Amino acid sequence: MAGYELAQINIARFRLPADHVANRDFMDALDAVNAIAEASDGFVWRLVGQGNDATDVPVNDDPHVIANMSVWRDVDALAAFVYRNPEHLAIMRRRKEWFEHIAVFQALWWVPAGHRPTVAEGMARIDLLAANGPTAAAFTFRQPFAARDGTPALPVQDECA
C-alpha cells in the first residue's frame, strides 16, 4: 500500500439554480458518471452528500457553488478517468452550458493513505493554488508534484478543451 494517495477537488458555479431545467442533462448524468469513477482503476473514495452525489454539500455561502472531491491511487489513475473516459469527457465538454468560468477551479494534492479530505481542506488547496501557483501543497495536472514517498507525477495534457 502506498504511503500517499492523490486527493482532488474541483468546484463549479451553476449559471442557474441546480434544479433548473437547463441543468437537467448534467444532473441526470451524475449517477452514471460517478459509477464509472467508482469502477475505475485507482479510484479510492469520493465525497457524497445526502444523495449519491455531492451537489447538496455546502462549499461556501453561495448555494450555486458545488464541489466534487475524490481520492485516487495516483495522478495517472485520475487522469485516465478525467481525460480518457468518454462519458466523463462528454459532460466536461458541455460544462460551459451549465457553469460560470472560475479561474482556479481544481486542485490536486497528496494525502496520507486513508485520509479523506474535507471540503474546507479542498477549498484551502484551491486558495493556495490561486495564491502561489502549482506547488507540492496544491498542484494541477499540467504541473504535478511527486508525493513525499516518491510516487511519481507526470504532466497530463488537458484533452477536453
N, C-alpha and C positions, 0 to 999 in steps of 0.2 A: 504494500500500500504506500502510495506516495505521501510525503510529508505535507504537501500543499496541493490544493485544488484551486481552480480558477473561478472566481466569482464575477458576475457581470450584472449591471443594471442598465436598463435603457428606459427613458421616460418619453412621454408624448403628451401633447395638449390637444384635446379634441377641438375642432373648429366649432362644433355644435354639441349640445349635451349628448352623453354616451348613448342614451336611449332614443335619440333622434333617428328617424327612418334613414337618413343619409349615411348613418354608421352601421346599418344592418349587415352589410356584407362582411365588414370587419368583425363585428360581434359574433356573427354566425360562424365564422371561421376559427374562432378561438379554441373550441374544444378539439377540433381535428388537428390543428397545428400544435397545440400543447401535447396531444397524444403522440404525435410524431416526435416531438422533442424528447418526451419521456422514454420512447423506444430507441432513441439514437445512441449509438456507441459513444461512451464517455459522459453521458448525462448522469448527474448525481442528484440534483434537487432543484425545485423551483418554488417560488412564492405563490401561495394560493390563499385567496380570501374566503368569503362565505360560499361562493360558487366553486366551479372548477378552474377559475382564473383569478387574477389579482386586480381586476378593474374596480373593485369596491374597497381596496386597501388604500387608506389615505396616504398621500405623498406629501402634501403641504396644504395650505389654506385654500388652494384653488381646486374646486371639485371637478374641473375639466382635465386635470393632470392625472395620468395613470403611470404606473411603473410595472416593468417586467424585470424580475430578478431570477437568476438561476446560478447554479454551481455546476462546473464541468471538470472532467479529468484534466484537460489542458486546452490551450488555445486552438490547436488543430481540431479537436473534437467539437468545440463550439463553432468554429468557422465552417466546418463541414455542414452543420445544421443551418447556420445563418445564411451562408452564401452558396451552398450546393444542393440544398433541398428544394425541389421545385415548388412545393406547396407553400413553404415559407417565403421563398423568393416572390411568388405571385402576390402575396399580401404586401411584402415590403415595397414592391414596385408601385403599389397603389397608395402608399402612405400619405402622399400629398393631398389626396381626396378627403382624408379624414382628419389629418393633424396639421397644426401650425408648425412653422420652422422653429427649431430650437438649436442654437449654435452648438452647445455641448449637451448631447442627449444620451450619451453612453459612456460608461467607464468599465474597465476591466481591472482586476487586482487579484493577487494571490491571497488565499486564506489557509490557515492550518486545516488539514484534513479533518472533516467532521464539523467544522464551523458553519453555521447558517447565518448569513448576514441579515441585518435589519434594513428596512427602507431608509432609516436615518443614516446608517452606515453607508449605504449606497449613495445617498444624496451628498454626503460629505465627500465621497470619492469623486463625484461629478464636480463638486465645487473645487476640489484640489486640482483636477484636470483643467478646469476652466482658468484657474489662477496661475498654474505653473506649467501647463503643457504636460506631455507624457513624462512620467517618472515611474520608478518602481512602485510607488504607492497608488498610482492611478494611471492607466495607460490605455492605448487604443489597439485595434487590430493592426493598423499600419505601423505603429511604433510600440511593439510589445517588449516586455522585460521578462527575463527568466525568473523563476521562483528561487527562493533562498537555497533550496536543496539542489539547484541546478537543472530543474525541469526546464527544457528549452522552450523558447517562444520565438517562432519565426513570423516575419511580417506576412500579413494576409491582404490581398488586393480586394477592394470592395467591388464585388461583381454584380451589384444590383442597381448601379447608378442609372 
